[in-house]
Amino acid sequence: MSIITKDPHTWFVTTNSKGKTQTVYNNERMNHNYPMGFEVNFSDTATPPVNSITLYNMSKEHRDFYRKKQKCYVAFNWGKEKKIISEGYITKTSVNQSDGTTDTFGITFTEGTDYSNIQARALKINNKKSKNTKKVKDSKGKNKNVKTRSTKTSLVNKTYKAGTSYKKLIQGIASQSGIKIAKIDLAKNPKLKKAYTAKGKPLTLLKQLVKKTNSKMTYVRGKLEIVNPKSNKRTWYVIDDKDLLQPPTYSEASDDGEKGTWEITLPLVPEITVNVGIKMESKYLKGKFFVKAGKHSSDGDNFQTQCSLEAL
């Protein structure tokens, strides 16, 4: 691949509730020589990654701009073209700290939208039933049926018919509960053998259904996607010994049934994220892999991408 590590550019852009934007920008040149630290995580799970930004020697006026729930993104590139590596919402700001020389101000943000708090009631639908008779008491106090026209409405869980594909089922639950899925690429798409009633927290149900399709639900640069981890339809990067900052290391799987992973460290490649394909052409490691997890990071001077690779 021969990663060219010249002319680094970093952006941290935040928008407040009034639509005003504050941009912290560093290109290591006069007027824009503003180093910042960051750690941006990615993994093949449906849990939104938690990321951090460290800003140095920032004025109180600029620090006071940042608030919880503001939308923000981090972008990086070796050159002027802005490439977003993560976007989400601020969840925490730290107290400004100083060692006597350098002031440090930290911001934590969660990537994408966290859907774990959507409750089971989001999957309830109105069920209307017409009543043609009702019971009334006659003059002697006895019950009798009288013709009437009325409708009774109750909340029930939606049931999907046998024969419905898992993709249709996933799309239906996501749409009903307001969960936005940017991409669905299932490893397999079986059909329901019997009727399925959608009961429970929507995100929990989606995780269960996605697992049955041998697929993965994951956040990719702030967007929730369902991907086929074994697909050959992916972006591929060739990595050789010129790109590696150190030799690959192997990590044993922590759970039965899981595969071990190879850990590699590179100069920061903004395009690399979860599920990207890696063709290793190193004397230490050869073959096709995909990115299972990793992080982009910087201390203000050094820019790196660390990846956990699983063999295809």
C-alpha positions in Angstrom: 0.0 0.0 0.0 2.9 2.3 0.8 1.1 4.8 3.1 2.3 8.4 2.4 2.7 10.1 5.7 3.1 13.7 4.7 1.0 16.9 5.3 -1.3 15.7 8.2 -4.6 17.5 8.6 -7.0 17.1 11.6 -10.4 18.6 12.1 -12.8 18.5 15.2 -16.1 20.1 14.2 -19.0 20.7 16.7 -22.4 22.2 16.1 -24.5 23.6 19.0 -28.3 23.7 19.4 -28.5 27.1 17.6 -26.7 25.8 14.5 -23.4 27.6 15.2 -20.3 25.6 14.4 -16.9 25.6 16.1 -14.0 24.0 14.2 -10.6 23.1 15.7 -8.2 22.6 12.8 -4.6 21.6 12.6 -2.3 21.4 9.5 0.9 22.1 11.3 1.3 25.5 9.6 1.2 29.0 10.9 -2.3 30.1 12.2 -3.4 26.4 12.1 -0.7 24.7 14.1 -3.1 23.4 16.8 -2.2 19.8 17.8 -5.0 17.8 19.4 -5.2 14.3 20.7 -7.9 11.8 19.8 -9.0 8.2 20.1 -11.6 6.9 17.7 -12.7 3.2 18.2 -14.5 0.8 15.9 -15.7 -2.8 16.4 -18.2 -5.3 14.9 -20.8 -4.9 17.7 -24.1 -3.1 17.9 -22.9 -1.0 20.8 -21.9 2.6 19.8 -18.2 3.2 20.3 -17.1 5.8 22.9 -14.4 8.2 21.6 -12.4 11.0 23.0 -10.8 14.3 22.0 -8.0 16.1 23.9 -7.7 19.9 23.3 -4.6 21.8 24.5 -4.3 25.4 25.7 -7.8 26.4 24.6 -9.3 29.7 25.8 -12.2 29.6 28.3 -14.5 31.2 25.7 -13.9 28.4 23.3 -14.1 25.7 26.0 -17.5 27.1 27.1 -18.9 26.4 23.6 -19.0 22.6 24.2 -22.1 21.0 25.8 -23.6 17.6 26.1 -25.8 16.3 23.1 -24.0 18.6 20.6 -23.3 16.8 17.3 -19.6 16.5 16.4 -17.2 14.7 14.1 -13.5 14.0 13.8 -11.8 14.1 10.4 -8.2 13.3 9.4 -6.2 13.0 6.2 -2.7 13.1 4.9 -3.6 16.1 2.7 -6.3 18.8 2.4 -9.3 16.5 1.6 -11.4 16.1 4.8 -12.1 12.4 5.6 -14.5 11.8 8.5 -13.4 9.0 10.8 -16.2 9.3 13.3 -19.3 11.3 14.1 -21.7 11.4 17.0 -22.9 13.3 20.1 -21.0 14.8 23.0 -21.7 12.9 26.2 -19.1 14.5 28.6 -16.7 17.4 29.0 -13.9 17.4 31.6 -12.7 20.1 33.9 -9.8 22.0 32.3 -6.5 20.9 33.9 -3.0 22.3 33.8 0.5 21.1 34.7 1.8 24.6 34.8 2.8 24.7 31.2 0.0 23.0 29.2 -3.8 23.2 29.7 -5.7 20.1 28.8 -9.4 19.9 28.1 -11.1 16.5 27.3 -14.3 15.8 25.4 -16.0 12.4 25.2 -18.5 11.6 22.5 -20.5 8.5 21.5 -20.6 7.5 17.9 -23.9 7.5 16.1 -27.2 7.1 17.9 -27.6 4.8 20.8 -30.9 2.8 20.3 -30.5 0.6 23.4 -33.0 2.7 25.4 -35.9 2.2 23.0 -38.5 0.3 25.0 -40.6 -2.8 24.0 -43.7 -0.6 23.8 -42.3 0.9 20.6 -43.3 -2.3 18.9 -47.0 -2.1 19.9 -49.6 -1.4 17.2 -53.3 -0.5 17.4 -55.6 -3.4 16.9 -59.2 -2.4 16.2 -62.1 -4.9 16.7 -65.7 -4.2 15.7 -68.5 -5.1 18.1 -71.9 -5.9 16.7 -73.7 -6.5 20.0 -73.4 -5.4 23.6 -75.0 -6.7 26.8 -77.6 -4.6 28.5 -80.1 -5.4 31.3 -83.7 -5.6 30.6 -86.6 -4.4 32.8 -86.3 -7.5 34.9 -82.5 -7.0 35.4 -81.5 -9.9 33.1 -78.7 -9.5 30.5 -79.5 -9.5 26.9 -77.6 -8.8 23.6 -78.5 -5.7 21.7 -77.3 -4.8 18.2 -74.7 -2.0 18.2 -71.9 -0.6 16.1 -68.8 0.1 18.0 -65.0 -0.3 17.7 -62.7 -1.4 20.5 -59.0 -0.4 20.1 -56.2 -2.2 22.0 -52.4 -2.3 21.7 -50.8 -5.6 20.5 -47.5 -6.8 19.2 -47.2 -7.1 15.4 -47.1 -10.6 14.1 -45.2 -11.5 10.9 -46.5 -14.4 8.8 -44.6 -17.6 8.0 -42.7 -17.2 4.8 -41.6 -13.6 5.6 -37.8 -13.2 4.9 -35.5 -12.2 7.7 -34.5 -9.1 5.8 -38.2 -8.0 5.6 -38.6 -8.8 9.3 -35.5 -6.8 10.3 -36.6 -3.8 8.2 -40.1 -4.0 9.7 -38.9 -3.9 13.3 -36.3 -1.2 12.6 -38.9 1.0 10.8 -41.6 0.6 13.5 -39.2 1.4 16.3 -37.4 4.3 14.6 -34.0 2.6 14.3 -32.2 3.8 11.2 -30.1 1.2 9.5 -28.0 2.6 6.7 -27.1 -0.7 5.0 -28.3 -4.3 5.1 -26.1 -7.0 3.5 -27.0 -10.4 5.0 -24.8 -13.4 4.8 -28.0 -15.5 4.4 -31.7 -14.5 4.2 -33.9 -17.4 5.3 -37.7 -17.2 5.7 -39.8 -17.7 8.8 -41.0 -21.3 9.2 -43.8 -20.1 11.5 -45.4 -16.8 12.5 -43.2 -14.5 14.5 -44.6 -12.0 17.1 -42.2 -9.1 17.7 -42.0 -8.8 21.5 -39.3 -7.2 23.5 -36.8 -4.3 23.2 -36.3 -3.6 19.5 -32.5 -3.5 19.5 -32.3 -6.8 21.4 -34.7 -8.5 18.8 -32.6 -7.1 15.9 -29.4 -8.5 17.4 -31.0 -11.9 17.7 -32.3 -11.9 14.2 -29.1 -10.6 12.7 -27.2 -13.4 14.4 -29.4 -16.0 12.8 -28.4 -14.6 9.4 -24.7 -15.1 10.2 -24.3 -11.3 9.9 -23.1 -8.5 12.1 -24.7 -5.3 13.3 -22.1 -2.6 13.7 -21.5 1.2 13.7 -19.5 2.5 10.7 -18.5 6.2 11.1 -21.7 6.9 13.0 -24.1 4.9 10.9 -25.7 1.6 12.0 -25.1 -1.1 9.4 -25.7 -4.8 9.1 -22.9 -6.5 7.1 -21.8 -9.9 5.9 -18.4 -10.4 7.6 -17.4 -13.1 5.1 -18.3 -11.1 2.0 -15.8 -10.5 -0.8 -17.7 -7.4 -1.8 -15.7 -4.9 0.3 -13.0 -2.3 0.1 -9.6 -4.0 0.0 -6.2 -2.6 1.2 -2.8 -4.2 0.6 -0.5 -4.0 3.6 3.2 -4.9 3.3 6.2 -4.5 5.5 6.8 -0.8 4.5 3.4 0.0 6.0 3.7 -1.8 9.3 5.1 0.1 12.3 5.9 -3.1 14.1 5.5 -6.9 13.3 2.0 -8.3 13.7 1.1 -10.1 16.9 -1.4 -12.9 17.4 -4.2 -12.9 20.1 -6.0 -16.1 21.1 -9.8 -16.0 21.1 -11.4 -15.4 24.5 -14.5 -17.4 23.8 -15.1 -20.9 22.4 -16.2 -20.8 18.8 -14.4 -17.5 18.2 -11.3 -17.1 16.0 -8.1 -15.6 17.2 -7.0 -12.2 15.7 -3.9 -10.7 14.3 -3.0 -7.2 15.7 -1.3 -4.7 13.3 -0.3 -1.1 13.7 0.0 1.4 10.8 0.3 5.1 10.1 -3.3 6.4 10.3 -5.4 5.3 7.3 -8.8 7.1 7.6 -10.5 4.7 5.2 -9.9 1.7 7.4 -12.8 0.8 9.7 -14.7 -2.3 10.7 -15.3 -5.0 8.0 -12.7 -3.5 5.6 -10.7 -6.1 3.8 -6.9 -6.4 4.3 -4.6 -8.3 2.0 -1.5 -9.0 4.1 1.7 -9.2 2.0 4.2 -9.1 4.9 7.0 -11.6 5.5 5.4 -12.0 8.9 1.8 -12.6 7.7 0.2 -13.3 4.4 -3.5 -13.9 3.4 -6.9 -12.2 3.3 -8.4 -10.8 6.4 -11.1 -8.4 7.5 -11.0 -5.7 10.2 -12.9 -6.9 13.3 -12.0 -4.0 15.6 -9.5 -1.2 16.1 -8.9 2.4 16.7 -7.4 5.6 15.1 -5.4 7.6 17.6 -3.1 10.6 17.9 -1.2 12.3 20.8 -1.1 15.4 18.7 2.1 14.4 16.8 1.9 10.7 16.0 -1.0 9.4 13.9 -1.8 5.6 14.0 -4.3 3.0 13.1 -4.4 -0.2 15.1 -6.5 -3.1 13.8 -7.6 -6.6 14.9 -7.8 -8.8 11.9 -9.7 -12.0 11.5 -8.8 -14.4 8.6 -11.4 -14.9 5.9 
